[in-house]
């Protein structure tokens, strides 16, 4: 199982309907197969995610965040890890808002040092 504890990720690509910008850093915490993260930056004043890690390292989580307009947004995401030649992880994400317009999107996150 991939261990995400204290690993930091930055967005490489995001769908235009997403709110996460490239200046936002996610630092994951993991205990057993439970994943969590608190985040803020760019258009997001405060955000949290909570989910699980399966034996192959794939992530299934929900997120909630308050954006710069003061709106509470919620969603669900599934991420698949790709191990890079340098040993870092790239996450390929498929997500959907569970509030607002319920639109779907894609993101790519990459581990930073």
VENGIHU-V133061 format. One line per field, one symbol per residue. ss: DSSP state (~ for helix, > for strand, _ for the rest). phi: phi as a letter, one per 20 degrees, with the letter a starting at -180 (. if undefined). burial: b if it has 16 or more other ideal C-beta (glycine too) atoms within 10 Angstrom, else e. A space follows every 50 residues. Layout:
ss: ???
phi: ???
burial: ???
//
This chain:
ss: _______>>>>>>>__________>>>_>>>__>>>>>>>>__>>>>>>> >>>_____>>>>>>>>>____>>>>>>>>>>>>_____>>>>>>>>>___ ___>>>>>>>>>_
phi: .fdegmedccfebbffeededfeedddedccmdedbadbaqmedfbbbcb acdegenfdcbdcbbdefeneeccacbccdeceegeneddddddcbfdcm emfdbcccdcfdf
burial: eeebeebebebeebeeebbbeeebebebebeeeebebebeeeebeebebe bebeeebebebebebeeeeeeebebbbebebeeeeeeebbbebebebeee eeeebebebbbee
//
